């Protein structure tokens, strides 16, 4: 619930107290652009291993409507839709007559795509691994054929024009992907690109890559990006990587530094490379992962701060977005598939666990803390925004990021201030060139202050009716947490 105006006055008066010392200045430069027409922040949303109940599905859709992700990353397998081949070599698909019993995964996929289509959310569709049961070798052109058939069916017959990107192999540098090596992956991409071009589908769906992952200390995923930019400038339509960061990489700005370096590499390789979108296909924190592939920290307040810091560094480096891994624990398993999942069954990475009740913990289906920051970042840094430069003091574990959205009289600014330290910070936020005063909305994410409504969705902490952002307003970050501020950007 919004604080009353008197409470806001007292809060602002407190910030003027000389006992807090001289504030640090953060300036937002609306006319200095880092990147334009960004991809925005997305979410991984795959067909489920444990399908939610009808009631829980409705709740999930309501939560994702609030979140407003710019895009969804959706992965499955070719064997989910292709059942084999007839005597004449033509493929048999589950959407054809006689295969209604095999459409379970396709129906789940279409439920996700229908939501995305209705909500104007773009989709990155892809496959986990080569379909070994269908093709003899990865480089078989049959795989490219059935992929193109799938895209034509989904886009033309089902009307899912929301599908804008395709990922031919998930994390092809990992031995879990089933991919042989870099050269094999290059040929797979070339095969698919040629097939899409022949059908003129390449005008509608872009192949992304290299989609690699791994420990950034040995940098192999980033070497694949260098090589792919040189070897596949025509075939790859957008550049992406995965990065599961270690805590020190977040704290010491390694994300921003390395991503900026790679962006500069792409910019130096000519327009066929430089003019394409670049984003993180999967993002999360590696420190604290246990039991094969579970991240219990997603249930903690601190994970929300860390992922906000991660996203801020991504934008500051000139990368245009990132997808959160992932939405719901129940989508993926680590060990086995019992009728009722146990404590070691699911991959614990989600915004919630829709199987919480059947596992004896109904509270686990409530939105976890990091949904608060990720959903606000999705809403305030939407697709098509421009990321603009900020200048800030050299404070350890502090980050500022800003975006400009809309046009003309509807133009808005959004600023994110991340204090990833337990030390209090007082910031003076300045936005030169804006008419003063302006009406701003403030959101706060701190351990003891993060207002929500009945659904657990973030609501404003305060409305600042006459904020003189041109001169500067003082903002207290009392400890580890995030402040968001958004308002009209009517420049003089």
PLY file of the C-alpha trace (Angstrom):
ply
format ascii 1.0
element vertex 492
property float x
property float y
property float z
element edge 491
property int vertex1
property int vertex2
end_header
0.00 0.00 0.00
1.32 3.47 -0.88
2.70 5.54 1.95
0.79 8.71 2.65
2.26 11.96 1.42
3.16 12.99 4.96
5.23 9.82 5.40
7.05 10.54 2.14
7.77 14.07 3.41
9.29 12.70 6.62
11.37 10.22 4.65
12.75 12.94 2.36
13.37 15.19 5.38
15.36 12.37 6.99
17.54 12.15 3.90
18.49 15.80 4.34
19.99 15.08 7.75
23.62 16.22 7.87
24.50 13.23 10.03
24.40 11.06 6.92
27.36 12.89 5.42
27.92 14.05 1.87
25.93 11.95 -0.61
27.37 10.27 -3.69
26.12 11.58 -7.04
24.65 9.36 -9.75
23.96 11.20 -13.01
21.75 9.77 -15.74
22.63 11.02 -19.22
19.51 10.57 -21.31
21.22 11.61 -24.56
24.22 9.28 -24.25
23.09 5.90 -25.49
24.71 2.59 -24.58
22.36 0.47 -26.72
19.06 1.02 -28.51
16.02 -1.18 -29.18
17.09 -3.73 -26.59
15.84 -7.31 -26.52
14.90 -6.89 -22.85
14.73 -9.41 -20.02
13.22 -12.84 -20.52
12.36 -16.03 -18.67
12.97 -19.73 -19.39
9.56 -21.44 -19.69
9.59 -25.03 -20.94
7.03 -27.86 -21.17
6.73 -29.40 -17.72
8.02 -32.64 -16.28
5.27 -32.24 -13.64
2.30 -30.45 -15.18
0.61 -27.88 -12.88
-3.00 -28.29 -11.88
-5.54 -26.21 -13.79
-5.82 -23.81 -10.84
-2.05 -23.42 -10.52
-1.76 -22.89 -14.28
-4.18 -19.95 -14.04
-2.10 -18.49 -11.20
1.11 -18.92 -13.22
-0.43 -17.09 -16.19
-1.54 -14.28 -13.88
1.99 -13.96 -12.49
3.57 -13.91 -15.92
1.12 -11.26 -17.11
2.36 -9.12 -14.24
6.01 -9.93 -14.94
5.75 -8.90 -18.63
8.88 -10.65 -19.87
10.10 -9.31 -23.19
10.76 -12.83 -24.42
10.60 -16.48 -23.46
13.24 -19.13 -24.02
11.42 -22.42 -24.68
13.27 -25.69 -25.24
12.20 -29.23 -26.15
13.33 -32.16 -28.33
12.73 -33.10 -31.97
11.51 -36.49 -30.74
8.63 -34.64 -29.04
7.11 -33.82 -32.42
8.67 -36.17 -35.01
7.80 -39.86 -34.55
9.91 -41.29 -37.37
9.76 -41.71 -41.13
7.55 -43.48 -43.65
8.86 -45.91 -46.24
9.26 -43.05 -48.73
11.41 -41.12 -46.26
8.80 -38.47 -45.38
8.61 -37.55 -41.68
5.68 -38.42 -39.44
4.62 -35.63 -37.07
2.45 -35.70 -33.97
0.12 -33.04 -35.41
-0.82 -35.38 -38.26
-3.76 -37.77 -38.26
-3.29 -40.85 -36.13
-0.93 -39.38 -33.55
-3.32 -37.67 -31.13
-2.01 -39.77 -28.21
1.50 -38.41 -28.77
0.66 -34.72 -28.51
1.15 -34.21 -24.77
4.37 -32.21 -25.05
3.17 -30.40 -28.18
0.00 -29.34 -26.35
2.08 -28.00 -23.45
4.29 -26.11 -25.90
1.26 -24.62 -27.64
-0.18 -23.49 -24.30
3.03 -21.51 -23.70
3.08 -20.15 -27.25
-0.60 -19.16 -27.05
0.11 -17.11 -23.95
3.12 -15.48 -25.61
1.17 -14.71 -28.78
-1.68 -13.10 -26.86
0.66 -11.07 -24.64
2.92 -9.96 -27.55
5.92 -11.74 -26.05
8.64 -12.93 -28.41
9.81 -16.54 -28.22
13.21 -18.17 -28.64
12.39 -21.79 -29.46
15.00 -24.53 -29.56
16.13 -28.10 -28.96
18.10 -29.55 -26.10
20.19 -31.99 -28.15
20.51 -33.74 -31.51
17.66 -36.27 -32.04
19.78 -39.43 -32.03
16.79 -41.70 -32.56
15.81 -39.91 -35.75
19.08 -39.13 -37.55
22.29 -41.06 -38.10
24.61 -38.09 -37.67
24.23 -34.52 -36.39
25.10 -33.10 -39.77
22.28 -34.94 -41.55
20.16 -32.49 -43.54
17.11 -34.45 -42.42
17.33 -32.65 -39.07
17.21 -29.27 -40.81
14.19 -30.45 -42.79
12.11 -31.50 -39.80
13.05 -28.30 -37.91
11.87 -26.18 -40.83
8.68 -28.26 -41.06
8.07 -27.57 -37.36
8.54 -23.82 -37.75
6.24 -23.71 -40.77
3.58 -25.64 -38.88
3.77 -23.49 -35.74
3.97 -20.14 -37.54
1.77 -20.72 -40.60
-0.80 -23.30 -39.49
-1.02 -22.42 -35.80
-0.34 -18.68 -36.18
2.48 -18.44 -33.63
4.28 -15.52 -35.21
5.71 -14.81 -31.75
8.49 -17.32 -32.60
11.35 -15.03 -33.65
14.51 -16.98 -32.78
15.63 -20.60 -33.01
18.40 -22.35 -31.05
19.50 -25.51 -32.82
21.45 -27.07 -29.88
21.43 -26.04 -26.23
24.95 -25.39 -24.87
26.76 -27.20 -27.71
30.16 -26.85 -25.99
29.03 -29.15 -23.14
29.28 -32.94 -23.33
25.71 -33.13 -21.96
24.45 -31.48 -25.20
25.21 -34.47 -27.40
27.10 -32.24 -29.81
30.39 -33.66 -31.13
32.51 -30.52 -31.42
32.62 -26.93 -32.69
33.02 -27.89 -36.36
29.99 -30.18 -36.17
27.88 -27.45 -34.64
28.93 -25.03 -37.40
27.73 -27.50 -40.06
24.43 -28.05 -38.24
23.85 -24.29 -38.21
24.73 -24.00 -41.90
22.32 -26.82 -42.78
19.45 -25.19 -40.92
20.23 -21.73 -42.28
20.17 -23.06 -45.86
16.85 -24.82 -45.29
15.24 -21.76 -43.72
16.53 -19.57 -46.55
15.14 -21.96 -49.19
11.69 -21.63 -47.62
12.12 -17.87 -46.93
11.69 -18.60 -43.23
14.96 -16.83 -42.46
13.06 -13.56 -42.90
10.85 -14.52 -39.96
13.02 -16.65 -37.64
16.66 -15.98 -36.81
19.11 -18.66 -35.70
20.86 -17.68 -32.47
24.27 -18.81 -31.28
26.62 -20.00 -30.04
24.50 -20.53 -26.87
27.56 -21.82 -25.04
28.11 -22.05 -21.29
30.81 -22.94 -18.78
33.14 -21.55 -16.17
34.15 -18.12 -17.44
37.55 -18.46 -15.74
38.65 -20.62 -18.67
36.62 -18.57 -21.14
35.84 -21.35 -23.62
32.23 -20.25 -24.18
33.51 -16.81 -25.06
36.04 -18.27 -27.51
33.14 -19.96 -29.31
31.55 -16.53 -29.67
34.72 -15.17 -31.28
34.93 -18.11 -33.68
31.23 -18.11 -34.54
31.33 -14.39 -35.34
34.13 -15.12 -37.82
32.73 -18.36 -39.26
28.96 -17.72 -39.32
28.35 -13.99 -39.87
25.56 -14.67 -42.38
23.90 -17.66 -40.74
23.66 -16.45 -37.14
20.92 -13.86 -36.71
21.58 -12.96 -33.05
24.42 -13.65 -30.63
23.90 -15.28 -27.25
25.79 -16.91 -24.40
24.91 -18.50 -21.06
26.60 -17.35 -17.88
26.09 -18.86 -14.42
28.14 -16.43 -12.41
30.18 -17.01 -9.29
29.58 -14.52 -6.48
32.99 -12.83 -6.91
32.23 -12.27 -10.60
29.16 -10.28 -9.59
30.81 -8.38 -6.75
33.96 -7.34 -8.64
32.29 -6.23 -11.92
33.61 -9.19 -13.93
30.28 -9.57 -15.71
30.32 -6.01 -16.96
34.01 -6.04 -17.87
34.00 -9.28 -19.85
30.67 -8.67 -21.60
31.83 -5.18 -22.63
35.01 -6.69 -24.06
33.02 -9.20 -26.09
30.61 -6.55 -27.31
33.57 -4.50 -28.56
34.86 -7.59 -30.35
31.54 -8.01 -32.17
31.39 -4.32 -33.07
34.79 -4.61 -34.72
33.83 -7.44 -37.07
31.74 -5.56 -39.63
28.01 -4.83 -40.02
26.95 -8.47 -40.62
28.10 -9.18 -37.07
27.85 -5.85 -35.25
24.27 -4.96 -36.19
22.73 -8.08 -34.64
21.26 -8.38 -31.17
23.45 -9.78 -28.40
22.03 -11.20 -25.16
22.36 -13.89 -22.50
20.19 -16.92 -23.26
20.43 -18.20 -19.68
21.51 -16.37 -16.54
21.79 -17.30 -12.90
24.23 -17.77 -10.02
26.49 -20.81 -9.75
27.79 -20.29 -6.20
25.72 -22.39 -3.82
24.49 -24.98 -6.32
24.04 -28.41 -4.71
22.65 -31.91 -5.32
23.60 -32.08 -8.96
21.61 -29.06 -10.14
19.67 -27.31 -7.39
20.12 -23.69 -6.32
18.46 -23.21 -2.91
19.55 -19.56 -2.86
16.61 -18.70 -5.15
14.52 -18.86 -1.98
16.57 -16.13 -0.30
16.29 -12.35 -0.31
19.91 -11.98 -1.36
19.40 -13.79 -4.67
17.10 -10.98 -5.77
19.82 -8.40 -5.13
22.49 -10.46 -6.88
20.38 -10.98 -10.00
19.56 -7.27 -10.12
23.30 -6.53 -9.95
23.88 -9.14 -12.68
21.25 -7.56 -14.96
22.53 -4.03 -14.33
26.05 -5.06 -15.35
24.69 -6.78 -18.46
22.93 -3.62 -19.61
25.87 -1.38 -18.72
28.16 -3.56 -20.86
26.02 -2.94 -23.94
24.37 -6.38 -23.99
20.68 -6.09 -24.75
19.05 -8.54 -22.39
19.14 -11.80 -20.45
16.81 -14.68 -19.72
16.33 -15.88 -16.15
16.82 -19.57 -15.49
14.08 -20.34 -14.74
10.36 -19.87 -14.06
9.16 -22.97 -12.17
11.01 -25.82 -10.40
8.49 -28.34 -11.74
9.64 -27.90 -15.35
12.86 -29.92 -14.93
14.17 -32.87 -12.96
17.59 -33.81 -11.58
17.03 -37.40 -10.44
14.26 -39.77 -11.56
10.58 -39.12 -12.11
8.51 -40.51 -9.20
4.76 -39.95 -9.16
5.26 -37.36 -6.43
8.58 -35.49 -6.63
10.86 -35.71 -3.61
13.40 -33.23 -2.23
16.07 -34.32 -4.74
13.81 -34.73 -7.78
13.39 -31.21 -9.16
15.87 -28.63 -10.33
15.41 -25.87 -7.77
15.95 -22.68 -9.80
12.51 -21.15 -10.25
10.47 -18.15 -9.20
8.30 -20.75 -7.42
7.51 -24.48 -7.25
4.04 -25.32 -8.55
4.40 -28.84 -7.02
4.91 -27.40 -3.54
1.55 -28.54 -2.18
1.84 -32.16 -3.34
5.39 -32.21 -1.92
4.04 -31.11 1.49
5.04 -27.43 1.32
2.22 -25.25 -0.10
4.21 -22.10 0.73
6.77 -23.09 -1.90
4.34 -22.05 -4.64
4.37 -18.46 -3.47
6.56 -16.06 -5.49
10.11 -16.20 -4.22
11.98 -12.96 -3.42
13.88 -12.72 -6.71
10.60 -12.60 -8.68
10.21 -9.15 -7.11
13.32 -7.67 -8.72
13.20 -9.64 -11.99
9.56 -8.74 -12.68
10.24 -5.06 -11.96
13.25 -5.08 -14.28
11.15 -6.71 -17.02
8.51 -4.00 -16.63
10.83 -1.00 -16.30
13.45 -2.05 -18.89
11.14 -3.40 -21.63
11.90 -4.51 -25.17
12.65 -1.58 -27.43
14.07 0.63 -24.68
17.35 2.47 -24.95
19.93 1.89 -22.24
21.55 5.23 -21.40
24.80 6.06 -19.68
25.13 6.71 -15.99
28.06 8.18 -14.11
28.43 7.23 -10.49
30.93 7.21 -7.63
33.45 4.41 -7.39
31.70 2.54 -4.60
32.39 -1.18 -4.19
29.43 -3.43 -4.95
27.26 -0.56 -6.16
25.68 -0.32 -9.62
23.38 2.07 -11.46
21.57 1.37 -14.73
19.04 3.49 -16.59
16.67 3.16 -19.54
14.60 5.46 -21.72
11.30 4.10 -23.05
8.51 5.42 -25.24
8.53 8.54 -27.38
7.34 12.13 -27.30
5.04 13.00 -24.42
4.96 9.31 -23.37
8.71 9.06 -22.93
9.71 7.61 -19.54
12.95 7.09 -17.66
13.69 4.19 -15.34
16.67 4.02 -13.00
17.89 1.05 -10.98
20.26 1.56 -8.03
21.79 -1.63 -6.64
23.55 -1.67 -3.30
25.10 -5.14 -3.15
26.88 -4.31 0.11
25.70 -4.41 3.71
26.93 -0.82 4.15
24.38 1.99 3.89
24.70 4.35 0.92
23.16 7.77 0.38
22.86 8.62 -3.31
21.97 11.91 -4.97
20.26 11.03 -8.24
20.49 13.67 -10.96
18.94 13.63 -14.43
20.20 16.76 -16.20
17.91 18.33 -18.75
14.57 17.25 -17.30
11.88 19.76 -16.47
11.43 20.07 -12.73
9.58 19.02 -10.77
8.39 15.62 -12.06
6.15 12.94 -10.58
8.17 9.78 -9.91
7.24 6.32 -8.70
9.64 4.58 -6.32
9.96 0.85 -5.65
12.17 -0.50 -2.87
13.53 -4.02 -2.40
15.16 -4.42 1.00
14.92 -7.24 3.47
12.38 -5.45 5.66
10.84 -3.17 3.00
9.48 -4.64 -0.25
5.75 -3.79 -0.52
3.49 -6.32 -2.27
-0.20 -6.74 -3.02
-2.39 -9.77 -2.25
-0.88 -11.75 -5.13
2.65 -11.08 -3.92
3.35 -8.60 -6.74
5.56 -5.56 -6.25
3.75 -2.28 -5.61
5.24 1.22 -5.32
6.81 2.25 -2.05
6.09 5.92 -2.65
4.95 8.51 -5.17
7.25 11.52 -5.30
4.94 14.24 -6.60
7.50 17.03 -6.98
10.88 15.41 -7.47
13.48 17.86 -8.72
15.60 15.26 -10.50
17.39 17.92 -12.50
18.84 19.42 -9.33
19.09 16.04 -7.61
17.12 14.00 -5.09
18.67 12.07 -2.23
17.94 8.36 -1.94
18.86 6.16 1.01
19.91 2.56 0.42
20.16 1.46 4.08
21.74 -1.94 3.34
21.87 -4.61 0.68
18.96 -3.95 -1.70
17.62 -2.22 -4.79
15.76 1.02 -5.49
13.85 1.61 -8.72
12.68 5.06 -9.77
10.60 5.80 -12.86
8.90 8.89 -14.22
8.27 11.12 -17.26
11.29 12.09 -19.35
10.06 15.36 -20.83
13.33 17.05 -21.69
13.50 20.82 -22.05
0 1
1 2
2 3
3 4
4 5
5 6
6 7
7 8
8 9
9 10
10 11
11 12
12 13
13 14
14 15
15 16
16 17
17 18
18 19
19 20
20 21
21 22
22 23
23 24
24 25
25 26
26 27
27 28
28 29
29 30
30 31
31 32
32 33
33 34
34 35
35 36
36 37
37 38
38 39
39 40
40 41
41 42
42 43
43 44
44 45
45 46
46 47
47 48
48 49
49 50
50 51
51 52
52 53
53 54
54 55
55 56
56 57
57 58
58 59
59 60
60 61
61 62
62 63
63 64
64 65
65 66
66 67
67 68
68 69
69 70
70 71
71 72
72 73
73 74
74 75
75 76
76 77
77 78
78 79
79 80
80 81
81 82
82 83
83 84
84 85
85 86
86 87
87 88
88 89
89 90
90 91
91 92
92 93
93 94
94 95
95 96
96 97
97 98
98 99
99 100
100 101
101 102
102 103
103 104
104 105
105 106
106 107
107 108
108 109
109 110
110 111
111 112
112 113
113 114
114 115
115 116
116 117
117 118
118 119
119 120
120 121
121 122
122 123
123 124
124 125
125 126
126 127
127 128
128 129
129 130
130 131
131 132
132 133
133 134
134 135
135 136
136 137
137 138
138 139
139 140
140 141
141 142
142 143
143 144
144 145
145 146
146 147
147 148
148 149
149 150
150 151
151 152
152 153
153 154
154 155
155 156
156 157
157 158
158 159
159 160
160 161
161 162
162 163
163 164
164 165
165 166
166 167
167 168
168 169
169 170
170 171
171 172
172 173
173 174
174 175
175 176
176 177
177 178
178 179
179 180
180 181
181 182
182 183
183 184
184 185
185 186
186 187
187 188
188 189
189 190
190 191
191 192
192 193
193 194
194 195
195 196
196 197
197 198
198 199
199 200
200 201
201 202
202 203
203 204
204 205
205 206
206 207
207 208
208 209
209 210
210 211
211 212
212 213
213 214
214 215
215 216
216 217
217 218
218 219
219 220
220 221
221 222
222 223
223 224
224 225
225 226
226 227
227 228
228 229
229 230
230 231
231 232
232 233
233 234
234 235
235 236
236 237
237 238
238 239
239 240
240 241
241 242
242 243
243 244
244 245
245 246
246 247
247 248
248 249
249 250
250 251
251 252
252 253
253 254
254 255
255 256
256 257
257 258
258 259
259 260
260 261
261 262
262 263
263 264
264 265
265 266
266 267
267 268
268 269
269 270
270 271
271 272
272 273
273 274
274 275
275 276
276 277
277 278
278 279
279 280
280 281
281 282
282 283
283 284
284 285
285 286
286 287
287 288
288 289
289 290
290 291
291 292
292 293
293 294
294 295
295 296
296 297
297 298
298 299
299 300
300 301
301 302
302 303
303 304
304 305
305 306
306 307
307 308
308 309
309 310
310 311
311 312
312 313
313 314
314 315
315 316
316 317
317 318
318 319
319 320
320 321
321 322
322 323
323 324
324 325
325 326
326 327
327 328
328 329
329 330
330 331
331 332
332 333
333 334
334 335
335 336
336 337
337 338
338 339
339 340
340 341
341 342
342 343
343 344
344 345
345 346
346 347
347 348
348 349
349 350
350 351
351 352
352 353
353 354
354 355
355 356
356 357
357 358
358 359
359 360
360 361
361 362
362 363
363 364
364 365
365 366
366 367
367 368
368 369
369 370
370 371
371 372
372 373
373 374
374 375
375 376
376 377
377 378
378 379
379 380
380 381
381 382
382 383
383 384
384 385
385 386
386 387
387 388
388 389
389 390
390 391
391 392
392 393
393 394
394 395
395 396
396 397
397 398
398 399
399 400
400 401
401 402
402 403
403 404
404 405
405 406
406 407
407 408
408 409
409 410
410 411
411 412
412 413
413 414
414 415
415 416
416 417
417 418
418 419
419 420
420 421
421 422
422 423
423 424
424 425
425 426
426 427
427 428
428 429
429 430
430 431
431 432
432 433
433 434
434 435
435 436
436 437
437 438
438 439
439 440
440 441
441 442
442 443
443 444
444 445
445 446
446 447
447 448
448 449
449 450
450 451
451 452
452 453
453 454
454 455
455 456
456 457
457 458
458 459
459 460
460 461
461 462
462 463
463 464
464 465
465 466
466 467
467 468
468 469
469 470
470 471
471 472
472 473
473 474
474 475
475 476
476 477
477 478
478 479
479 480
480 481
481 482
482 483
483 484
484 485
485 486
486 487
487 488
488 489
489 490
490 491
